[in-house]
Amino acid sequence: MATTISSVVIDCADPVALAAFYAKLTGAPVNQDDPTFVTLDTTPLPLAFQRVDGYRGPGWPNAGKHVHLDFAVDDPEAARQSLVEWGATVPEHQPGDGSWTVLVDPEGHPFCVMKG
């Protein structure tokens, strides 16, 4: 059986707001027909955000996280500064000896930025 991944779906409390945060990061346009499920046109693999009632973020660095996104950027320090302005936080625990920076999005999902 040939299978293709059609999207990555991220559970959250507010799909519209979280999609807007990642749209700023990726520059991808937001597709919004339904406030409970919003997608970004991040070619070749779309990101989607779906509302989960009572959602609580996985936290960092606890063992509750299951998946995270990595983003390659031209200027990691400039990206980190912009992401913090847009609502991300930079946790104290930073593995990788400076090869990447772990951030946490406004709903608690960890993600990384690195020189690309």
Backbone as ProteinMPNN parsed JSONL, in Angstrom:
{"seq_chain_A": "MATTISSVVIDCADPVALAAFYAKLTGAPVNQDDPTFVTLDTTPLPLAFQRVDGYRGPGWPNAGKHVHLDFAVDDPEAARQSLVEWGATVPEHQPGDGSWTVLVDPEGHPFCVMKG", "coords_chain_A": {"N_chain_A": [[0.847, -1.174, 0.0], [0.683, 2.115, -0.95], [1.332, 5.079, 0.704], [0.75, 8.454, 1.556], [1.652, 11.188, 3.544], [-0.708, 13.539, 4.438], [-1.031, 15.845, 5.95], [0.136, 17.588, 8.9], [-1.306, 17.584, 11.98], [-2.079, 19.649, 14.654], [-3.12, 19.559, 17.923], [-5.039, 21.873, 19.86], [-6.19, 24.702, 21.85], [-7.114, 27.04, 20.651], [-7.434, 27.211, 17.485], [-7.422, 29.242, 15.469], [-5.866, 31.385, 16.496], [-3.431, 30.028, 17.024], [-2.73, 29.099, 14.488], [-2.311, 31.573, 13.261], [0.004, 32.407, 14.619], [1.915, 30.468, 13.723], [1.747, 31.035, 11.018], [3.01, 33.503, 10.87], [5.602, 32.679, 11.497], [6.234, 30.861, 9.388], [5.451, 32.184, 7.073], [3.422, 31.251, 5.566], [0.202, 31.13, 3.968], [-2.989, 31.368, 5.651], [-5.695, 29.14, 5.745], [-8.988, 29.382, 6.414], [-11.903, 28.042, 7.098], [-13.391, 27.061, 9.071], [-13.585, 27.698, 12.448], [-12.768, 25.739, 14.215], [-10.955, 24.127, 13.014], [-8.13, 24.777, 11.334], [-5.997, 25.436, 8.58], [-2.616, 25.73, 7.314], [-0.972, 26.68, 4.353], [1.612, 25.196, 4.025], [3.707, 24.225, 1.974], [5.609, 21.357, 1.082], [3.939, 20.001, 2.816], [1.088, 20.455, 4.545], [0.323, 22.289, 7.568], [-1.964, 21.803, 10.176], [-4.458, 22.88, 12.5], [-6.327, 21.887, 15.193], [-9.204, 22.262, 17.23], [-9.376, 21.232, 20.57], [-11.392, 20.566, 23.158], [-10.767, 21.694, 26.437], [-8.04, 21.532, 26.167], [-4.616, 21.102, 27.097], [-1.318, 22.132, 27.011], [1.702, 20.206, 26.213], [4.006, 20.78, 27.689], [7.439, 21.484, 28.611], [10.559, 20.444, 29.804], [9.074, 18.031, 30.055], [8.059, 14.536, 29.957], [5.711, 14.301, 28.554], [5.466, 15.286, 25.966], [5.046, 14.442, 22.543], [5.643, 14.84, 19.905], [7.442, 17.203, 17.925], [8.062, 20.242, 16.09], [10.656, 21.197, 13.827], [12.39, 24.035, 12.672], [14.197, 25.438, 10.061], [16.111, 28.313, 9.791], [17.339, 31.457, 8.471], [18.586, 33.293, 10.208], [18.977, 32.474, 13.295], [18.945, 33.863, 15.821], [17.605, 36.301, 15.302], [15.171, 35.203, 14.498], [14.396, 33.959, 16.909], [14.017, 36.222, 18.54], [11.87, 37.495, 17.185], [9.908, 35.485, 17.38], [9.467, 35.365, 20.138], [8.371, 37.922, 20.498], [5.982, 37.438, 19.201], [4.684, 35.747, 20.906], [5.849, 33.325, 21.722], [7.811, 31.406, 24.076], [11.024, 31.046, 25.644], [12.31, 28.311, 27.017], [14.187, 27.488, 30.01], [15.643, 25.064, 29.997], [17.796, 23.897, 27.644], [18.804, 21.765, 25.41], [21.417, 20.392, 23.248], [23.707, 21.947, 22.984], [23.745, 24.583, 21.892], [23.252, 24.194, 19.193], [20.698, 24.342, 18.288], [17.662, 26.103, 19.154], [15.272, 25.618, 21.599], [11.92, 26.472, 21.688], [8.703, 27.453, 22.978], [5.444, 27.365, 21.851], [2.532, 29.638, 21.873], [0.565, 27.969, 23.005], [1.865, 26.012, 24.365], [3.273, 24.01, 22.945], [6.352, 22.529, 22.272], [8.988, 23.572, 20.045], [11.641, 23.792, 17.629], [14.231, 26.024, 16.503], [16.765, 26.453, 14.096], [19.915, 27.106, 12.445], [19.577, 27.289, 8.982]], "CA_chain_A": [[0.0, 0.0, 0.0], [1.4, 3.389, -1.003], [0.703, 6.055, 1.582], [1.342, 9.786, 1.594], [1.171, 12.024, 4.644], [-1.431, 14.656, 3.837], [-0.838, 17.036, 6.774], [0.462, 17.414, 10.315], [-2.382, 18.239, 12.712], [-1.683, 19.989, 16.011], [-4.239, 19.82, 18.822], [-4.878, 23.136, 20.57], [-7.426, 25.316, 22.35], [-7.551, 28.117, 19.757], [-6.802, 26.994, 16.18], [-7.25, 30.48, 14.702], [-4.714, 32.116, 17.042], [-2.195, 29.266, 16.866], [-2.402, 29.135, 13.057], [-1.756, 32.895, 12.98], [1.374, 32.398, 15.134], [2.759, 29.703, 12.803], [1.766, 31.739, 9.728], [4.078, 34.497, 10.977], [6.877, 31.964, 11.467], [6.486, 30.216, 8.097], [5.058, 33.011, 5.939], [2.396, 30.521, 4.808], [-1.151, 31.667, 4.11], [-3.955, 30.645, 6.476], [-6.997, 28.777, 5.174], [-9.894, 29.274, 7.553], [-13.324, 27.895, 6.816], [-14.015, 26.587, 10.296], [-12.712, 28.104, 13.552], [-12.319, 24.585, 14.992], [-9.928, 23.428, 12.232], [-7.514, 25.775, 10.456], [-4.788, 24.911, 7.942], [-1.642, 26.614, 6.68], [-0.427, 26.129, 3.112], [3.059, 25.003, 4.154], [4.057, 23.256, 0.939], [4.679, 20.395, 0.506], [3.147, 19.334, 3.851], [0.323, 21.449, 5.3], [0.104, 22.222, 9.009], [-3.359, 22.046, 10.533], [-4.66, 23.114, 13.924], [-7.7, 21.502, 15.511], [-9.629, 22.559, 18.595], [-9.67, 20.157, 21.508], [-11.936, 21.166, 24.38], [-9.982, 21.413, 27.628], [-6.65, 21.26, 25.784], [-3.487, 21.576, 27.899], [-0.067, 21.887, 26.292], [2.502, 19.103, 26.735], [5.078, 21.231, 28.574], [8.836, 21.203, 28.245], [10.963, 19.247, 29.063], [8.467, 16.809, 30.596], [7.957, 13.39, 29.048], [4.402, 14.273, 27.933], [5.452, 15.686, 24.556], [5.137, 13.288, 21.67], [6.175, 15.254, 18.611], [7.666, 18.644, 17.847], [8.473, 20.711, 14.777], [11.942, 21.872, 13.695], [12.375, 25.031, 11.607], [15.489, 25.971, 9.629], [15.985, 29.749, 9.545], [18.596, 32.11, 8.089], [19.186, 33.969, 11.357], [18.275, 31.933, 14.468], [18.756, 34.848, 16.888], [16.525, 37.198, 14.868], [13.939, 34.416, 14.554], [14.041, 33.8, 18.315], [13.48, 37.497, 19.014], [10.536, 37.684, 16.593], [8.99, 34.487, 17.934], [9.116, 35.798, 21.493], [7.439, 39.044, 20.324], [4.697, 36.895, 18.74], [4.047, 34.965, 21.969], [6.604, 32.134, 22.125], [8.711, 31.55, 25.22], [12.271, 30.282, 25.56], [12.497, 27.657, 28.305], [15.549, 27.448, 30.534], [16.291, 23.822, 29.564], [18.173, 23.999, 26.228], [19.771, 20.747, 25.004], [21.985, 20.602, 21.916], [24.929, 22.76, 23.009], [23.632, 25.753, 21.038], [23.001, 23.852, 17.79], [19.325, 24.759, 18.032], [16.985, 26.7, 20.308], [13.922, 25.138, 21.874], [10.942, 27.473, 22.088], [7.38, 26.906, 23.257], [4.454, 28.242, 21.221], [1.598, 30.204, 22.845], [-0.271, 26.96, 23.653], [2.681, 25.058, 25.093], [3.949, 23.019, 22.114], [7.746, 22.84, 22.018], [9.484, 23.493, 18.68], [13.032, 24.222, 17.584], [14.753, 26.763, 15.356], [18.191, 26.238, 13.888], [20.466, 27.678, 11.211], [19.214, 26.451, 7.843]], "C_chain_A": [[0.893, 1.237, 0.0], [0.636, 4.414, -0.18], [1.479, 7.361, 1.537], [0.792, 10.522, 2.796], [0.525, 13.26, 4.038], [-1.309, 15.94, 4.639], [-0.336, 16.617, 8.149], [-0.568, 18.23, 11.068], [-1.947, 18.425, 14.165], [-2.938, 20.297, 16.826], [-3.972, 21.109, 19.596], [-6.225, 23.634, 21.069], [-7.995, 26.336, 21.37], [-6.856, 27.988, 18.404], [-6.536, 28.268, 15.39], [-5.999, 31.222, 15.181], [-3.416, 31.344, 16.82], [-1.772, 29.209, 15.395], [-1.794, 30.491, 12.693], [-0.309, 32.992, 13.46], [2.299, 31.673, 14.149], [2.785, 30.31, 11.4], [2.849, 32.814, 9.736], [5.445, 33.835, 10.853], [7.207, 31.456, 10.073], [6.238, 31.125, 6.898], [3.977, 32.359, 5.087], [1.02, 31.143, 5.016], [-2.049, 30.741, 4.944], [-5.207, 30.372, 5.661], [-7.937, 28.569, 6.344], [-11.332, 29.232, 7.081], [-14.089, 27.628, 8.102], [-13.105, 26.965, 11.466], [-12.235, 26.944, 14.43], [-11.239, 23.781, 14.269], [-9.39, 24.39, 11.179], [-6.248, 25.174, 9.87], [-3.905, 26.049, 7.432], [-1.146, 25.924, 5.424], [1.094, 26.075, 3.187], [3.468, 23.877, 3.211], [5.408, 22.648, 1.248], [3.766, 19.717, 1.525], [2.404, 20.373, 4.689], [0.357, 21.195, 6.808], [-1.358, 22.532, 9.257], [-3.465, 22.144, 12.049], [-6.11, 22.807, 14.233], [-7.999, 21.73, 16.985], [-9.91, 21.266, 19.35], [-10.15, 20.827, 22.787], [-11.102, 20.742, 25.58], [-8.511, 21.144, 27.347], [-5.667, 21.866, 26.774], [-2.221, 21.194, 27.158], [0.785, 20.828, 26.974], [3.603, 19.519, 27.697], [6.455, 20.848, 28.059], [9.683, 21.371, 29.48], [10.287, 17.968, 29.538], [8.288, 15.747, 29.521], [6.627, 13.337, 28.308], [4.379, 14.684, 26.469], [5.669, 14.452, 23.696], [5.774, 13.611, 20.335], [6.472, 16.74, 18.692], [8.152, 18.978, 16.443], [9.843, 21.363, 14.872], [11.856, 22.82, 12.508], [13.794, 25.497, 11.325], [15.277, 27.424, 9.241], [17.349, 30.326, 9.177], [19.33, 32.68, 9.292], [18.456, 33.509, 12.625], [18.019, 32.953, 15.571], [17.639, 35.829, 16.529], [15.183, 36.47, 14.92], [13.474, 34.263, 15.997], [13.415, 35.085, 18.854], [12.07, 37.744, 18.476], [9.529, 36.726, 17.212], [8.558, 34.853, 19.348], [8.146, 36.984, 21.421], [6.051, 38.547, 19.945], [4.035, 35.981, 19.763], [4.753, 33.685, 22.369], [7.409, 32.445, 23.383], [9.933, 30.677, 24.995], [12.492, 29.64, 26.926], [13.967, 27.632, 28.719], [16.302, 26.22, 30.025], [16.526, 23.866, 28.047], [19.226, 22.934, 25.909], [20.426, 21.143, 23.679], [23.206, 21.48, 21.86], [24.901, 23.927, 22.029], [23.403, 25.466, 19.565], [21.596, 24.245, 17.346], [18.795, 25.412, 19.29], [15.606, 26.095, 20.417], [13.091, 26.344, 22.289], [9.637, 26.752, 22.362], [6.361, 27.881, 22.686], [3.437, 28.725, 22.25], [0.687, 29.195, 23.54], [0.538, 25.841, 24.295], [3.376, 23.982, 24.291], [5.417, 23.408, 21.934], [8.061, 22.74, 20.526], [10.892, 24.045, 18.687], [13.301, 25.075, 16.352], [16.26, 26.556, 15.312], [18.624, 26.888, 12.585], [20.154, 26.734, 10.065], [19.958, 26.799, 6.599]], "O_chain_A": [[1.761, 1.38, 0.861], [-0.571, 4.588, -0.354], [2.709, 7.369, 1.487], [-0.413, 10.486, 3.045], [1.136, 13.949, 3.22], [-1.465, 17.025, 4.08], [-0.381, 15.441, 8.512], [-0.701, 19.431, 10.835], [-1.505, 17.481, 14.82], [-3.72, 21.178, 16.47], [-2.83, 21.408, 19.946], [-7.268, 23.063, 20.753], [-9.212, 26.485, 21.264], [-5.802, 28.587, 18.193], [-5.517, 28.362, 14.705], [-5.172, 31.639, 14.37], [-2.401, 31.943, 16.464], [-0.58, 29.266, 15.093], [-0.856, 30.549, 11.897], [0.522, 33.596, 12.782], [3.347, 32.203, 13.781], [3.755, 30.115, 10.668], [3.531, 33.017, 8.732], [6.339, 34.36, 10.189], [8.341, 31.602, 9.617], [6.761, 30.866, 5.814], [3.651, 32.855, 4.009], [0.706, 31.625, 6.104], [-1.894, 29.52, 4.942], [-5.719, 31.255, 4.972], [-7.718, 27.686, 7.173], [-11.908, 30.255, 6.71], [-15.278, 27.928, 8.209], [-11.937, 26.576, 11.464], [-11.387, 27.142, 15.299], [-10.669, 22.854, 14.844], [-10.101, 24.771, 10.25], [-5.505, 24.483, 10.567], [-4.368, 27.157, 7.161], [-0.922, 24.713, 5.427], [1.782, 26.823, 2.493], [3.561, 22.718, 3.615], [6.306, 23.385, 1.656], [2.9, 18.933, 1.139], [3.028, 21.098, 5.464], [0.413, 20.052, 7.263], [-1.928, 23.421, 8.624], [-2.663, 21.564, 12.782], [-7.019, 23.378, 13.63], [-7.184, 21.442, 17.861], [-10.571, 20.352, 18.858], [-9.402, 21.568, 23.425], [-10.768, 19.566, 25.725], [-7.809, 20.589, 28.193], [-5.848, 22.993, 27.234], [-2.073, 20.052, 26.723], [0.622, 20.571, 28.167], [4.091, 18.684, 28.457], [6.599, 19.996, 27.183], [9.536, 22.381, 30.168], [10.888, 16.899, 29.431], [8.358, 16.034, 28.326], [6.414, 12.426, 27.508], [3.38, 14.458, 25.787], [6.39, 13.532, 24.081], [6.379, 12.744, 19.704], [5.823, 17.462, 19.449], [8.596, 18.1, 15.702], [10.162, 22.006, 15.872], [11.316, 22.464, 11.46], [14.514, 25.902, 12.238], [14.379, 27.741, 8.461], [18.386, 29.76, 9.525], [20.552, 32.568, 9.39], [17.432, 34.085, 12.991], [16.963, 32.91, 16.203], [16.811, 36.152, 17.381], [14.177, 37.045, 15.334], [12.287, 34.419, 16.283], [12.398, 35.039, 19.545], [11.18, 38.154, 19.221], [8.41, 37.127, 17.534], [7.396, 34.665, 19.709], [7.196, 37.045, 22.202], [5.05, 39.158, 20.319], [2.935, 35.485, 19.519], [4.292, 33.008, 23.288], [7.653, 33.607, 23.707], [9.886, 29.696, 24.252], [12.823, 30.33, 27.889], [14.866, 27.742, 27.886], [17.473, 26.323, 29.659], [15.575, 23.87, 27.266], [20.416, 23.169, 26.114], [20.024, 22.128, 23.061], [23.71, 21.742, 20.768], [25.915, 24.233, 21.401], [23.361, 26.396, 18.76], [21.348, 24.453, 16.158], [19.392, 25.299, 20.361], [14.855, 26.06, 19.442], [13.506, 27.136, 23.135], [9.481, 25.58, 22.021], [6.396, 29.074, 22.988], [3.468, 28.271, 23.394], [0.09, 29.521, 24.565], [-0.026, 24.835, 24.725], [4.016, 23.108, 24.876], [5.7, 24.519, 21.484], [7.472, 21.921, 19.82], [11.299, 24.699, 19.647], [12.692, 24.884, 15.299], [16.933, 26.493, 16.341], [17.795, 27.184, 11.725], [20.422, 25.535, 10.145], [19.751, 26.172, 5.56]]}, "name": "protein", "num_of_chains": 1, "seq": "MATTISSVVIDCADPVALAAFYAKLTGAPVNQDDPTFVTLDTTPLPLAFQRVDGYRGPGWPNAGKHVHLDFAVDDPEAARQSLVEWGATVPEHQPGDGSWTVLVDPEGHPFCVMKG"}
